Amino acid sequence: MRFSGAFAVLIALFGSVTPAHAATMPQCGDTLRQSVKLTADLECSGTAGLVVGANGVTINLNGHALSGSPALTMTDVDGTTIRNGTVAAINVVADNATNTRFIDATFGNRNGSYFWNGTTSVTFLRSKINAWRIFCGARCTVLNSSFTMEQIGATHVRIQGDQGTTNSINHVGGTVTEIVHTKLNPLTVGATERLTIRDSELDHFDLRAGGRLELLRNTFSGGLWLGVHEAGSGIIRGNRFEKMKLAGLFVDVKKPLTGPLLIERNTFADNKEDGLRINVPIPLDITVRKNVSENNLQYGMWAQPDTVKDGGGNVSNNDALGCFTIVCA
């Protein structure tokens, strides 16, 4: 028949036609050199889970869970992506694993500590993190995720976005630390070179910025105070400090600054003691200007005499004791 003859010619030219093979479900301890997709949970109790052995590998968990001791091993690889499932990590070994991404993933063990070394950089996107400690080596980036952690650290830490609920990290620290557009409840936040918090909603906590400090357009509320205990220089502008049990903003830097610190255009409202309290033992290059305090139960703005610069334009409305040292209209 004419059709059979044509088909025979195709076979002669291109070889026999066979269906494509589905990707094989990986097994515990496998070293991956190409992307894989799980078809069931991979539970590797007491033994290694998966080892990434090439650049650009994607592990699509496909709604399933991966566990093991460690669950994942990534060494000297770039561009690993883990997505769409749960890494019920007992441990993860990652040394010099650059551009690792967890996307739409649930990661960690509440009692787990994850220490990743060298040039390792990790991004969590739209993920849920539940861990005791995470230290990412060069860079930790948490984007539009939910998280509960005791500590997070890296050379560069960036936390941006959330999933509509307040997240909890007790201690955040890096050489450079950035918190942007995030709802966060921490205890301490620090950076040795630059600390930036902007356009965020945070509870009370303490700051330790060895270098430059930037607080821009945030709302700080609840708890005891927003405490600035270390700073080299910087700017605190456009924030709202409200409903603290002590001072709204409490500055008690104990040593000379490396540059000016400007406190301007902030609002200190409804705090149970002072709105702004600057308790420094020596004159520092701190300028206070164009701030508003209102309904604070003690001073609206208070500073040790002859320790800061009054830049003018400060206003006190209905503060029980007005202002001290800083002149308020």
Protein Blocks (a to p, Z undefined) as FASTA:
>chain_A
ZZlmmmmmmmmmnopaddddddddddehiacfbdcddfbdcddehiafbdcfbehiacde
kopacddddfbdcehiehiacehiadddfbdcdehiahiacehiaedjfkbccddehjbd
cddehiacddfbdcehjaccdehiacddfbdcdfbdcdeddehiacddfbgcdfbdcdeh
iacddfbdcdfkbccdehiacdddddddfbbcddehiaceejjbdcdfbdfbdcdehiac
ehiabdfbdcfbfbdcfbdcddehiacehiabbfbdcddfbdcddddehiacehiabbfb
dcdehkbcceehiacehiaklpghiacZZ
